[in-house]
Amino acid sequence: MEKLNIIYEDEYVVAINKPANLLTIPDRYNPNLPSLSKLLKAQYGEIFVVHRLDYGTTGVILFARTKEAHFALNEQFHNRQINKIYSAVLSGVLRQDEMEIDIPLLQNSAKKGGVIPSARGKESLTILKVEKRYRNATLVSARLLTGRQHQLRVHTAAIGYPLLVDDFYGNASSFFVSSLKKRFKLKKGSVEAPIISRPTLHSREITFSHITKDRITISADYPKDFSALLQVLDKYASSNQ
């Protein structure tokens, strides 16, 4: 596994730009699978999980290094004092410039690991802001006011604009240039490689109050596949073409 991309660290907290296809915590059924918390414990010793990112989601994730910092950060999450901003590419053209999604979410007993909209679920709030519209997709910034499992993925699917790539809640497991480029041709005998083969979701920024009382914002650069997707959309799916 490639070296972890540490984007902030001090004696109280450490922030990682999480790569795709890595668990945040050990799998309950197969604890031998690699996980971010396990890798950090090997490097730092004691590590406390504050929040999680899905297996396929990239971007900034924060861990506490002391019990004191862990308690302080948990309190901020509980009181909605931590600001988390995600970048997401949605399928379809979202016409509203900004919208709030207020849909309670419930664990799906019929589908292992899944979450569904339900009036019996927990309060779940997401604010979407359009950053750029393409012919068949929309780049949005999403602020999660609550931190439910799969919240953004389920909320966007519930309003009819699932992530451009999401084989669990959406309609595609990969995205290919050929879906945009006219007269796309491959060399004989070759197979087209996907631009991205994971949920089109990136944890871009987190803002919190440090134990020293300073307000800190930590940002994570896009990974190669997400950047490549945006470049392809800019080139072949610009809304002014």
Biotite code that builds the C-alpha atoms (Angstrom):
import biotite.structure as struc

atoms = struc.array([
    struc.Atom([0.000, 0.000, 0.000], chain_id="A", res_id=1, res_name="MET", atom_name="CA", element="C"),
    struc.Atom([1.224, 3.513, -0.812], chain_id="A", res_id=2, res_name="GLU", atom_name="CA", element="C"),
    struc.Atom([2.333, 5.799, 2.011], chain_id="A", res_id=3, res_name="LYS", atom_name="CA", element="C"),
    struc.Atom([-0.470, 7.642, 3.780], chain_id="A", res_id=4, res_name="LEU", atom_name="CA", element="C"),
    struc.Atom([-0.919, 11.264, 2.739], chain_id="A", res_id=5, res_name="ASN", atom_name="CA", element="C"),
    struc.Atom([-0.784, 13.133, 6.052], chain_id="A", res_id=6, res_name="ILE", atom_name="CA", element="C"),
    struc.Atom([-2.025, 16.686, 5.483], chain_id="A", res_id=7, res_name="ILE", atom_name="CA", element="C"),
    struc.Atom([-2.024, 17.903, 9.096], chain_id="A", res_id=8, res_name="TYR", atom_name="CA", element="C"),
    struc.Atom([-0.663, 16.624, 12.387], chain_id="A", res_id=9, res_name="GLU", atom_name="CA", element="C"),
    struc.Atom([0.192, 17.848, 15.862], chain_id="A", res_id=10, res_name="ASP", atom_name="CA", element="C"),
    struc.Atom([0.199, 16.307, 19.329], chain_id="A", res_id=11, res_name="GLU", atom_name="CA", element="C"),
    struc.Atom([-3.613, 16.260, 19.464], chain_id="A", res_id=12, res_name="TYR", atom_name="CA", element="C"),
    struc.Atom([-4.948, 15.427, 15.992], chain_id="A", res_id=13, res_name="VAL", atom_name="CA", element="C"),
    struc.Atom([-3.906, 13.995, 12.646], chain_id="A", res_id=14, res_name="VAL", atom_name="CA", element="C"),
    struc.Atom([-5.676, 14.487, 9.302], chain_id="A", res_id=15, res_name="ALA", atom_name="CA", element="C"),
    struc.Atom([-5.250, 12.228, 6.288], chain_id="A", res_id=16, res_name="ILE", atom_name="CA", element="C"),
    struc.Atom([-6.162, 12.658, 2.630], chain_id="A", res_id=17, res_name="ASN", atom_name="CA", element="C"),
    struc.Atom([-7.752, 9.209, 2.480], chain_id="A", res_id=18, res_name="LYS", atom_name="CA", element="C"),
    struc.Atom([-7.214, 7.171, -0.685], chain_id="A", res_id=19, res_name="PRO", atom_name="CA", element="C"),
    struc.Atom([-10.055, 5.278, -2.336], chain_id="A", res_id=20, res_name="ALA", atom_name="CA", element="C"),
    struc.Atom([-10.748, 1.652, -1.491], chain_id="A", res_id=21, res_name="ASN", atom_name="CA", element="C"),
    struc.Atom([-9.554, 1.722, 2.101], chain_id="A", res_id=22, res_name="LEU", atom_name="CA", element="C"),
    struc.Atom([-11.693, 1.096, 5.181], chain_id="A", res_id=23, res_name="LEU", atom_name="CA", element="C"),
    struc.Atom([-11.739, 3.684, 7.954], chain_id="A", res_id=24, res_name="THR", atom_name="CA", element="C"),
    struc.Atom([-12.019, 1.074, 10.725], chain_id="A", res_id=25, res_name="ILE", atom_name="CA", element="C"),
    struc.Atom([-11.429, -2.708, 10.686], chain_id="A", res_id=26, res_name="PRO", atom_name="CA", element="C"),
    struc.Atom([-14.117, -4.827, 9.042], chain_id="A", res_id=27, res_name="ASP", atom_name="CA", element="C"),
    struc.Atom([-16.160, -6.677, 11.666], chain_id="A", res_id=28, res_name="ARG", atom_name="CA", element="C"),
    struc.Atom([-16.223, -9.863, 9.600], chain_id="A", res_id=29, res_name="TYR", atom_name="CA", element="C"),
    struc.Atom([-12.664, -9.737, 8.270], chain_id="A", res_id=30, res_name="ASN", atom_name="CA", element="C"),
    struc.Atom([-10.499, -7.708, 10.686], chain_id="A", res_id=31, res_name="PRO", atom_name="CA", element="C"),
    struc.Atom([-7.367, -8.578, 8.715], chain_id="A", res_id=32, res_name="ASN", atom_name="CA", element="C"),
    struc.Atom([-8.364, -6.264, 5.857], chain_id="A", res_id=33, res_name="LEU", atom_name="CA", element="C"),
    struc.Atom([-6.333, -3.021, 5.748], chain_id="A", res_id=34, res_name="PRO", atom_name="CA", element="C"),
    struc.Atom([-7.935, -0.051, 7.494], chain_id="A", res_id=35, res_name="SER", atom_name="CA", element="C"),
    struc.Atom([-6.890, 3.534, 8.054], chain_id="A", res_id=36, res_name="LEU", atom_name="CA", element="C"),
    struc.Atom([-7.224, 3.368, 11.836], chain_id="A", res_id=37, res_name="SER", atom_name="CA", element="C"),
    struc.Atom([-5.060, 0.249, 11.974], chain_id="A", res_id=38, res_name="LYS", atom_name="CA", element="C"),
    struc.Atom([-2.362, 1.838, 9.813], chain_id="A", res_id=39, res_name="LEU", atom_name="CA", element="C"),
    struc.Atom([-2.372, 4.966, 11.964], chain_id="A", res_id=40, res_name="LEU", atom_name="CA", element="C"),
    struc.Atom([-2.150, 2.962, 15.191], chain_id="A", res_id=41, res_name="LYS", atom_name="CA", element="C"),
    struc.Atom([0.923, 1.232, 13.801], chain_id="A", res_id=42, res_name="ALA", atom_name="CA", element="C"),
    struc.Atom([2.468, 4.645, 13.126], chain_id="A", res_id=43, res_name="GLN", atom_name="CA", element="C"),
    struc.Atom([1.301, 6.703, 16.110], chain_id="A", res_id=44, res_name="TYR", atom_name="CA", element="C"),
    struc.Atom([0.288, 4.217, 18.781], chain_id="A", res_id=45, res_name="GLY", atom_name="CA", element="C"),
    struc.Atom([-2.975, 5.369, 20.365], chain_id="A", res_id=46, res_name="GLU", atom_name="CA", element="C"),
    struc.Atom([-5.496, 6.707, 17.818], chain_id="A", res_id=47, res_name="ILE", atom_name="CA", element="C"),
    struc.Atom([-9.166, 7.619, 18.303], chain_id="A", res_id=48, res_name="PHE", atom_name="CA", element="C"),
    struc.Atom([-11.741, 7.506, 15.503], chain_id="A", res_id=49, res_name="VAL", atom_name="CA", element="C"),
    struc.Atom([-13.775, 10.715, 15.275], chain_id="A", res_id=50, res_name="VAL", atom_name="CA", element="C"),
    struc.Atom([-15.757, 10.164, 12.059], chain_id="A", res_id=51, res_name="HIS", atom_name="CA", element="C"),
    struc.Atom([-15.653, 7.871, 9.031], chain_id="A", res_id=52, res_name="ARG", atom_name="CA", element="C"),
    struc.Atom([-15.483, 7.933, 5.257], chain_id="A", res_id=53, res_name="LEU", atom_name="CA", element="C"),
    struc.Atom([-16.914, 5.173, 3.087], chain_id="A", res_id=54, res_name="ASP", atom_name="CA", element="C"),
    struc.Atom([-14.586, 2.594, 1.548], chain_id="A", res_id=55, res_name="TYR", atom_name="CA", element="C"),
    struc.Atom([-14.599, 4.246, -1.881], chain_id="A", res_id=56, res_name="GLY", atom_name="CA", element="C"),
    struc.Atom([-14.682, 7.872, -0.706], chain_id="A", res_id=57, res_name="THR", atom_name="CA", element="C"),
    struc.Atom([-11.510, 9.959, -0.787], chain_id="A", res_id=58, res_name="THR", atom_name="CA", element="C"),
    struc.Atom([-10.487, 13.095, 1.043], chain_id="A", res_id=59, res_name="GLY", atom_name="CA", element="C"),
    struc.Atom([-9.855, 14.645, 4.417], chain_id="A", res_id=60, res_name="VAL", atom_name="CA", element="C"),
    struc.Atom([-10.563, 12.581, 7.515], chain_id="A", res_id=61, res_name="ILE", atom_name="CA", element="C"),
    struc.Atom([-9.681, 13.543, 11.068], chain_id="A", res_id=62, res_name="LEU", atom_name="CA", element="C"),
    struc.Atom([-8.432, 11.378, 13.953], chain_id="A", res_id=63, res_name="PHE", atom_name="CA", element="C"),
    struc.Atom([-7.702, 12.303, 17.576], chain_id="A", res_id=64, res_name="ALA", atom_name="CA", element="C"),
    struc.Atom([-4.401, 11.386, 19.210], chain_id="A", res_id=65, res_name="ARG", atom_name="CA", element="C"),
    struc.Atom([-5.448, 11.949, 22.830], chain_id="A", res_id=66, res_name="THR", atom_name="CA", element="C"),
    struc.Atom([-8.547, 11.161, 24.887], chain_id="A", res_id=67, res_name="LYS", atom_name="CA", element="C"),
    struc.Atom([-8.951, 14.871, 25.589], chain_id="A", res_id=68, res_name="GLU", atom_name="CA", element="C"),
    struc.Atom([-8.977, 15.751, 21.885], chain_id="A", res_id=69, res_name="ALA", atom_name="CA", element="C"),
    struc.Atom([-11.300, 12.816, 21.150], chain_id="A", res_id=70, res_name="HIS", atom_name="CA", element="C"),
    struc.Atom([-13.840, 14.059, 23.688], chain_id="A", res_id=71, res_name="PHE", atom_name="CA", element="C"),
    struc.Atom([-13.636, 17.647, 22.412], chain_id="A", res_id=72, res_name="ALA", atom_name="CA", element="C"),
    struc.Atom([-14.132, 16.636, 18.771], chain_id="A", res_id=73, res_name="LEU", atom_name="CA", element="C"),
    struc.Atom([-16.991, 14.266, 19.600], chain_id="A", res_id=74, res_name="ASN", atom_name="CA", element="C"),
    struc.Atom([-18.738, 17.112, 21.423], chain_id="A", res_id=75, res_name="GLU", atom_name="CA", element="C"),
    struc.Atom([-18.363, 19.340, 18.373], chain_id="A", res_id=76, res_name="GLN", atom_name="CA", element="C"),
    struc.Atom([-19.784, 16.675, 16.063], chain_id="A", res_id=77, res_name="PHE", atom_name="CA", element="C"),
    struc.Atom([-22.691, 16.113, 18.444], chain_id="A", res_id=78, res_name="HIS", atom_name="CA", element="C"),
    struc.Atom([-23.414, 19.851, 18.599], chain_id="A", res_id=79, res_name="ASN", atom_name="CA", element="C"),
    struc.Atom([-22.976, 20.314, 14.816], chain_id="A", res_id=80, res_name="ARG", atom_name="CA", element="C"),
    struc.Atom([-20.034, 22.658, 15.295], chain_id="A", res_id=81, res_name="GLN", atom_name="CA", element="C"),
    struc.Atom([-17.832, 20.882, 12.761], chain_id="A", res_id=82, res_name="ILE", atom_name="CA", element="C"),
    struc.Atom([-18.238, 21.969, 9.153], chain_id="A", res_id=83, res_name="ASN", atom_name="CA", element="C"),
    struc.Atom([-17.690, 19.247, 6.537], chain_id="A", res_id=84, res_name="LYS", atom_name="CA", element="C"),
    struc.Atom([-17.697, 20.087, 2.835], chain_id="A", res_id=85, res_name="ILE", atom_name="CA", element="C"),
    struc.Atom([-17.765, 17.429, 0.115], chain_id="A", res_id=86, res_name="TYR", atom_name="CA", element="C"),
    struc.Atom([-17.371, 17.661, -3.642], chain_id="A", res_id=87, res_name="SER", atom_name="CA", element="C"),
    struc.Atom([-19.643, 15.345, -5.604], chain_id="A", res_id=88, res_name="ALA", atom_name="CA", element="C"),
    struc.Atom([-20.445, 14.782, -9.255], chain_id="A", res_id=89, res_name="VAL", atom_name="CA", element="C"),
    struc.Atom([-24.116, 13.939, -9.719], chain_id="A", res_id=90, res_name="LEU", atom_name="CA", element="C"),
    struc.Atom([-25.873, 12.253, -12.604], chain_id="A", res_id=91, res_name="SER", atom_name="CA", element="C"),
    struc.Atom([-28.189, 14.701, -14.356], chain_id="A", res_id=92, res_name="GLY", atom_name="CA", element="C"),
    struc.Atom([-28.423, 18.484, -14.397], chain_id="A", res_id=93, res_name="VAL", atom_name="CA", element="C"),
    struc.Atom([-29.528, 19.942, -11.069], chain_id="A", res_id=94, res_name="LEU", atom_name="CA", element="C"),
    struc.Atom([-31.401, 23.161, -11.855], chain_id="A", res_id=95, res_name="ARG", atom_name="CA", element="C"),
    struc.Atom([-31.576, 24.678, -8.374], chain_id="A", res_id=96, res_name="GLN", atom_name="CA", element="C"),
    struc.Atom([-28.450, 26.654, -7.498], chain_id="A", res_id=97, res_name="ASP", atom_name="CA", element="C"),
    struc.Atom([-28.770, 25.710, -3.848], chain_id="A", res_id=98, res_name="GLU", atom_name="CA", element="C"),
    struc.Atom([-31.062, 23.364, -1.969], chain_id="A", res_id=99, res_name="MET", atom_name="CA", element="C"),
    struc.Atom([-31.523, 21.771, 1.429], chain_id="A", res_id=100, res_name="GLU", atom_name="CA", element="C"),
    struc.Atom([-32.347, 18.078, 1.653], chain_id="A", res_id=101, res_name="ILE", atom_name="CA", element="C"),
    struc.Atom([-34.183, 17.169, 4.853], chain_id="A", res_id=102, res_name="ASP", atom_name="CA", element="C"),
    struc.Atom([-34.913, 13.447, 4.585], chain_id="A", res_id=103, res_name="ILE", atom_name="CA", element="C"),
    struc.Atom([-34.675, 11.091, 7.597], chain_id="A", res_id=104, res_name="PRO", atom_name="CA", element="C"),
    struc.Atom([-32.547, 7.990, 7.009], chain_id="A", res_id=105, res_name="LEU", atom_name="CA", element="C"),
    struc.Atom([-32.927, 4.447, 8.324], chain_id="A", res_id=106, res_name="LEU", atom_name="CA", element="C"),
    struc.Atom([-30.800, 1.312, 8.146], chain_id="A", res_id=107, res_name="GLN", atom_name="CA", element="C"),
    struc.Atom([-32.171, -0.956, 5.405], chain_id="A", res_id=108, res_name="ASN", atom_name="CA", element="C"),
    struc.Atom([-32.960, -4.298, 7.007], chain_id="A", res_id=109, res_name="SER", atom_name="CA", element="C"),
    struc.Atom([-33.558, -5.835, 3.564], chain_id="A", res_id=110, res_name="ALA", atom_name="CA", element="C"),
    struc.Atom([-30.152, -4.871, 2.120], chain_id="A", res_id=111, res_name="LYS", atom_name="CA", element="C"),
    struc.Atom([-27.014, -5.434, 4.166], chain_id="A", res_id=112, res_name="LYS", atom_name="CA", element="C"),
    struc.Atom([-25.082, -2.234, 4.739], chain_id="A", res_id=113, res_name="GLY", atom_name="CA", element="C"),
    struc.Atom([-27.712, -0.115, 3.028], chain_id="A", res_id=114, res_name="GLY", atom_name="CA", element="C"),
    struc.Atom([-29.611, 2.969, 4.145], chain_id="A", res_id=115, res_name="VAL", atom_name="CA", element="C"),
    struc.Atom([-33.054, 4.121, 3.009], chain_id="A", res_id=116, res_name="ILE", atom_name="CA", element="C"),
    struc.Atom([-35.171, 7.285, 3.311], chain_id="A", res_id=117, res_name="PRO", atom_name="CA", element="C"),
    struc.Atom([-37.809, 6.719, 5.987], chain_id="A", res_id=118, res_name="SER", atom_name="CA", element="C"),
    struc.Atom([-40.029, 8.841, 8.200], chain_id="A", res_id=119, res_name="ALA", atom_name="CA", element="C"),
    struc.Atom([-38.989, 6.456, 10.994], chain_id="A", res_id=120, res_name="ARG", atom_name="CA", element="C"),
    struc.Atom([-35.315, 7.247, 10.454], chain_id="A", res_id=121, res_name="GLY", atom_name="CA", element="C"),
    struc.Atom([-32.904, 9.683, 12.066], chain_id="A", res_id=122, res_name="LYS", atom_name="CA", element="C"),
    struc.Atom([-32.892, 13.360, 11.154], chain_id="A", res_id=123, res_name="GLU", atom_name="CA", element="C"),
    struc.Atom([-30.518, 13.923, 8.219], chain_id="A", res_id=124, res_name="SER", atom_name="CA", element="C"),
    struc.Atom([-29.726, 17.320, 6.691], chain_id="A", res_id=125, res_name="LEU", atom_name="CA", element="C"),
    struc.Atom([-27.652, 18.116, 3.607], chain_id="A", res_id=126, res_name="THR", atom_name="CA", element="C"),
    struc.Atom([-27.139, 21.437, 1.811], chain_id="A", res_id=127, res_name="ILE", atom_name="CA", element="C"),
    struc.Atom([-26.172, 21.286, -1.871], chain_id="A", res_id=128, res_name="LEU", atom_name="CA", element="C"),
    struc.Atom([-24.660, 24.139, -3.851], chain_id="A", res_id=129, res_name="LYS", atom_name="CA", element="C"),
    struc.Atom([-24.085, 23.867, -7.598], chain_id="A", res_id=130, res_name="VAL", atom_name="CA", element="C"),
    struc.Atom([-20.485, 24.570, -8.615], chain_id="A", res_id=131, res_name="GLU", atom_name="CA", element="C"),
    struc.Atom([-20.741, 23.683, -12.318], chain_id="A", res_id=132, res_name="LYS", atom_name="CA", element="C"),
    struc.Atom([-23.312, 22.192, -14.657], chain_id="A", res_id=133, res_name="ARG", atom_name="CA", element="C"),
    struc.Atom([-22.435, 19.884, -17.543], chain_id="A", res_id=134, res_name="TYR", atom_name="CA", element="C"),
    struc.Atom([-24.644, 18.455, -20.277], chain_id="A", res_id=135, res_name="ARG", atom_name="CA", element="C"),
    struc.Atom([-25.385, 15.327, -18.290], chain_id="A", res_id=136, res_name="ASN", atom_name="CA", element="C"),
    struc.Atom([-23.860, 15.894, -14.850], chain_id="A", res_id=137, res_name="ALA", atom_name="CA", element="C"),
    struc.Atom([-23.497, 18.444, -12.056], chain_id="A", res_id=138, res_name="THR", atom_name="CA", element="C"),
    struc.Atom([-20.552, 19.245, -9.798], chain_id="A", res_id=139, res_name="LEU", atom_name="CA", element="C"),
    struc.Atom([-21.815, 20.248, -6.359], chain_id="A", res_id=140, res_name="VAL", atom_name="CA", element="C"),
    struc.Atom([-20.444, 21.243, -2.993], chain_id="A", res_id=141, res_name="SER", atom_name="CA", element="C"),
    struc.Atom([-22.290, 19.501, -0.199], chain_id="A", res_id=142, res_name="ALA", atom_name="CA", element="C"),
    struc.Atom([-22.383, 20.493, 3.435], chain_id="A", res_id=143, res_name="ARG", atom_name="CA", element="C"),
    struc.Atom([-23.483, 17.718, 5.770], chain_id="A", res_id=144, res_name="LEU", atom_name="CA", element="C"),
    struc.Atom([-25.197, 19.093, 8.879], chain_id="A", res_id=145, res_name="LEU", atom_name="CA", element="C"),
    struc.Atom([-25.591, 15.566, 10.216], chain_id="A", res_id=146, res_name="THR", atom_name="CA", element="C"),
    struc.Atom([-23.266, 12.615, 9.778], chain_id="A", res_id=147, res_name="GLY", atom_name="CA", element="C"),
    struc.Atom([-25.401, 9.616, 8.879], chain_id="A", res_id=148, res_name="ARG", atom_name="CA", element="C"),
    struc.Atom([-24.029, 6.582, 7.081], chain_id="A", res_id=149, res_name="GLN", atom_name="CA", element="C"),
    struc.Atom([-24.112, 7.064, 3.276], chain_id="A", res_id=150, res_name="HIS", atom_name="CA", element="C"),
    struc.Atom([-26.000, 10.328, 3.863], chain_id="A", res_id=151, res_name="GLN", atom_name="CA", element="C"),
    struc.Atom([-24.972, 12.232, 0.747], chain_id="A", res_id=152, res_name="LEU", atom_name="CA", element="C"),
    struc.Atom([-25.248, 9.179, -1.504], chain_id="A", res_id=153, res_name="ARG", atom_name="CA", element="C"),
    struc.Atom([-28.776, 8.377, -0.320], chain_id="A", res_id=154, res_name="VAL", atom_name="CA", element="C"),
    struc.Atom([-29.971, 11.990, -0.250], chain_id="A", res_id=155, res_name="HIS", atom_name="CA", element="C"),
    struc.Atom([-28.870, 12.748, -3.808], chain_id="A", res_id=156, res_name="THR", atom_name="CA", element="C"),
    struc.Atom([-30.387, 9.486, -5.046], chain_id="A", res_id=157, res_name="ALA", atom_name="CA", element="C"),
    struc.Atom([-33.631, 10.284, -3.220], chain_id="A", res_id=158, res_name="ALA", atom_name="CA", element="C"),
    struc.Atom([-34.055, 13.583, -5.103], chain_id="A", res_id=159, res_name="ILE", atom_name="CA", element="C"),
    struc.Atom([-33.372, 11.893, -8.446], chain_id="A", res_id=160, res_name="GLY", atom_name="CA", element="C"),
    struc.Atom([-29.718, 12.918, -8.897], chain_id="A", res_id=161, res_name="TYR", atom_name="CA", element="C"),
    struc.Atom([-27.559, 10.028, -7.659], chain_id="A", res_id=162, res_name="PRO", atom_name="CA", element="C"),
    struc.Atom([-23.802, 10.181, -7.821], chain_id="A", res_id=163, res_name="LEU", atom_name="CA", element="C"),
    struc.Atom([-22.567, 9.826, -11.391], chain_id="A", res_id=164, res_name="LEU", atom_name="CA", element="C"),
    struc.Atom([-20.824, 6.636, -10.288], chain_id="A", res_id=165, res_name="VAL", atom_name="CA", element="C"),
    struc.Atom([-22.390, 4.641, -7.448], chain_id="A", res_id=166, res_name="ASP", atom_name="CA", element="C"),
    struc.Atom([-23.233, 0.991, -8.013], chain_id="A", res_id=167, res_name="ASP", atom_name="CA", element="C"),
    struc.Atom([-25.101, 0.738, -4.690], chain_id="A", res_id=168, res_name="PHE", atom_name="CA", element="C"),
    struc.Atom([-27.479, 3.710, -4.802], chain_id="A", res_id=169, res_name="TYR", atom_name="CA", element="C"),
    struc.Atom([-27.019, 4.851, -8.396], chain_id="A", res_id=170, res_name="GLY", atom_name="CA", element="C"),
    struc.Atom([-26.892, 3.372, -11.865], chain_id="A", res_id=171, res_name="ASN", atom_name="CA", element="C"),
    struc.Atom([-23.216, 2.980, -12.770], chain_id="A", res_id=172, res_name="ALA", atom_name="CA", element="C"),
    struc.Atom([-20.115, 1.254, -11.411], chain_id="A", res_id=173, res_name="SER", atom_name="CA", element="C"),
    struc.Atom([-17.701, 3.159, -13.692], chain_id="A", res_id=174, res_name="SER", atom_name="CA", element="C"),
    struc.Atom([-17.546, 6.159, -16.004], chain_id="A", res_id=175, res_name="PHE", atom_name="CA", element="C"),
    struc.Atom([-16.008, 6.062, -19.491], chain_id="A", res_id=176, res_name="PHE", atom_name="CA", element="C"),
    struc.Atom([-14.926, 8.737, -21.960], chain_id="A", res_id=177, res_name="VAL", atom_name="CA", element="C"),
    struc.Atom([-16.885, 6.888, -24.649], chain_id="A", res_id=178, res_name="SER", atom_name="CA", element="C"),
    struc.Atom([-20.129, 7.936, -22.948], chain_id="A", res_id=179, res_name="SER", atom_name="CA", element="C"),
    struc.Atom([-19.314, 11.547, -23.893], chain_id="A", res_id=180, res_name="LEU", atom_name="CA", element="C"),
    struc.Atom([-16.954, 11.590, -26.842], chain_id="A", res_id=181, res_name="LYS", atom_name="CA", element="C"),
    struc.Atom([-18.461, 11.359, -30.301], chain_id="A", res_id=182, res_name="LYS", atom_name="CA", element="C"),
    struc.Atom([-16.849, 8.881, -32.682], chain_id="A", res_id=183, res_name="ARG", atom_name="CA", element="C"),
    struc.Atom([-14.867, 7.331, -29.863], chain_id="A", res_id=184, res_name="PHE", atom_name="CA", element="C"),
    struc.Atom([-12.652, 4.555, -31.202], chain_id="A", res_id=185, res_name="LYS", atom_name="CA", element="C"),
    struc.Atom([-10.339, 2.044, -29.585], chain_id="A", res_id=186, res_name="LEU", atom_name="CA", element="C"),
    struc.Atom([-7.359, 0.378, -31.118], chain_id="A", res_id=187, res_name="LYS", atom_name="CA", element="C"),
    struc.Atom([-8.147, -3.118, -32.305], chain_id="A", res_id=188, res_name="LYS", atom_name="CA", element="C"),
    struc.Atom([-7.916, -5.607, -29.473], chain_id="A", res_id=189, res_name="GLY", atom_name="CA", element="C"),
    struc.Atom([-7.804, -2.975, -26.728], chain_id="A", res_id=190, res_name="SER", atom_name="CA", element="C"),
    struc.Atom([-10.319, -2.431, -23.922], chain_id="A", res_id=191, res_name="VAL", atom_name="CA", element="C"),
    struc.Atom([-11.414, 0.994, -22.743], chain_id="A", res_id=192, res_name="GLU", atom_name="CA", element="C"),
    struc.Atom([-10.240, 1.864, -19.240], chain_id="A", res_id=193, res_name="ALA", atom_name="CA", element="C"),
    struc.Atom([-12.695, 3.734, -17.017], chain_id="A", res_id=194, res_name="PRO", atom_name="CA", element="C"),
    struc.Atom([-11.975, 7.279, -15.869], chain_id="A", res_id=195, res_name="ILE", atom_name="CA", element="C"),
    struc.Atom([-13.293, 6.487, -12.402], chain_id="A", res_id=196, res_name="ILE", atom_name="CA", element="C"),
    struc.Atom([-14.653, 3.283, -10.845], chain_id="A", res_id=197, res_name="SER", atom_name="CA", element="C"),
    struc.Atom([-15.841, 4.372, -7.408], chain_id="A", res_id=198, res_name="ARG", atom_name="CA", element="C"),
    struc.Atom([-18.422, 6.766, -5.988], chain_id="A", res_id=199, res_name="PRO", atom_name="CA", element="C"),
    struc.Atom([-17.821, 10.258, -7.393], chain_id="A", res_id=200, res_name="THR", atom_name="CA", element="C"),
    struc.Atom([-17.449, 11.764, -3.949], chain_id="A", res_id=201, res_name="LEU", atom_name="CA", element="C"),
    struc.Atom([-14.554, 13.545, -2.211], chain_id="A", res_id=202, res_name="HIS", atom_name="CA", element="C"),
    struc.Atom([-14.294, 14.940, 1.312], chain_id="A", res_id=203, res_name="SER", atom_name="CA", element="C"),
    struc.Atom([-12.810, 18.318, 0.433], chain_id="A", res_id=204, res_name="ARG", atom_name="CA", element="C"),
    struc.Atom([-12.691, 20.285, 3.655], chain_id="A", res_id=205, res_name="GLU", atom_name="CA", element="C"),
    struc.Atom([-13.253, 20.084, 7.400], chain_id="A", res_id=206, res_name="ILE", atom_name="CA", element="C"),
    struc.Atom([-13.362, 22.991, 9.858], chain_id="A", res_id=207, res_name="THR", atom_name="CA", element="C"),
    struc.Atom([-13.263, 22.464, 13.622], chain_id="A", res_id=208, res_name="PHE", atom_name="CA", element="C"),
    struc.Atom([-12.191, 24.106, 16.876], chain_id="A", res_id=209, res_name="SER", atom_name="CA", element="C"),
    struc.Atom([-8.815, 22.771, 17.934], chain_id="A", res_id=210, res_name="HIS", atom_name="CA", element="C"),
    struc.Atom([-8.288, 21.880, 21.577], chain_id="A", res_id=211, res_name="ILE", atom_name="CA", element="C"),
    struc.Atom([-6.156, 25.041, 21.710], chain_id="A", res_id=212, res_name="THR", atom_name="CA", element="C"),
    struc.Atom([-9.375, 26.938, 20.791], chain_id="A", res_id=213, res_name="LYS", atom_name="CA", element="C"),
    struc.Atom([-8.100, 27.954, 17.360], chain_id="A", res_id=214, res_name="ASP", atom_name="CA", element="C"),
    struc.Atom([-10.567, 27.404, 14.508], chain_id="A", res_id=215, res_name="ARG", atom_name="CA", element="C"),
    struc.Atom([-8.824, 25.255, 11.894], chain_id="A", res_id=216, res_name="ILE", atom_name="CA", element="C"),
    struc.Atom([-9.757, 24.392, 8.306], chain_id="A", res_id=217, res_name="THR", atom_name="CA", element="C"),
    struc.Atom([-8.036, 21.455, 6.603], chain_id="A", res_id=218, res_name="ILE", atom_name="CA", element="C"),
    struc.Atom([-8.457, 20.830, 2.873], chain_id="A", res_id=219, res_name="SER", atom_name="CA", element="C"),
    struc.Atom([-7.653, 17.784, 0.752], chain_id="A", res_id=220, res_name="ALA", atom_name="CA", element="C"),
    struc.Atom([-6.690, 17.929, -2.930], chain_id="A", res_id=221, res_name="ASP", atom_name="CA", element="C"),
    struc.Atom([-8.655, 15.876, -5.437], chain_id="A", res_id=222, res_name="TYR", atom_name="CA", element="C"),
    struc.Atom([-7.167, 12.470, -6.259], chain_id="A", res_id=223, res_name="PRO", atom_name="CA", element="C"),
    struc.Atom([-6.121, 11.676, -9.820], chain_id="A", res_id=224, res_name="LYS", atom_name="CA", element="C"),
    struc.Atom([-9.338, 9.905, -10.825], chain_id="A", res_id=225, res_name="ASP", atom_name="CA", element="C"),
    struc.Atom([-11.618, 12.710, -9.606], chain_id="A", res_id=226, res_name="PHE", atom_name="CA", element="C"),
    struc.Atom([-9.466, 15.367, -11.285], chain_id="A", res_id=227, res_name="SER", atom_name="CA", element="C"),
    struc.Atom([-9.444, 13.331, -14.495], chain_id="A", res_id=228, res_name="ALA", atom_name="CA", element="C"),
    struc.Atom([-13.242, 13.068, -14.405], chain_id="A", res_id=229, res_name="LEU", atom_name="CA", element="C"),
    struc.Atom([-13.622, 16.846, -14.122], chain_id="A", res_id=230, res_name="LEU", atom_name="CA", element="C"),
    struc.Atom([-11.140, 17.386, -16.959], chain_id="A", res_id=231, res_name="GLN", atom_name="CA", element="C"),
    struc.Atom([-13.068, 15.002, -19.209], chain_id="A", res_id=232, res_name="VAL", atom_name="CA", element="C"),
    struc.Atom([-16.382, 16.662, -18.357], chain_id="A", res_id=233, res_name="LEU", atom_name="CA", element="C"),
    struc.Atom([-14.890, 20.106, -19.021], chain_id="A", res_id=234, res_name="ASP", atom_name="CA", element="C"),
    struc.Atom([-13.580, 18.955, -22.395], chain_id="A", res_id=235, res_name="LYS", atom_name="CA", element="C"),
    struc.Atom([-16.469, 16.882, -23.728], chain_id="A", res_id=236, res_name="TYR", atom_name="CA", element="C"),
    struc.Atom([-19.575, 17.813, -21.720], chain_id="A", res_id=237, res_name="ALA", atom_name="CA", element="C"),
    struc.Atom([-19.390, 21.566, -21.207], chain_id="A", res_id=238, res_name="SER", atom_name="CA", element="C"),
    struc.Atom([-22.911, 22.956, -20.998], chain_id="A", res_id=239, res_name="SER", atom_name="CA", element="C"),
    struc.Atom([-22.043, 25.730, -23.487], chain_id="A", res_id=240, res_name="ASN", atom_name="CA", element="C"),
    struc.Atom([-21.014, 23.309, -26.235], chain_id="A", res_id=241, res_name="GLN", atom_name="CA", element="C"),
])
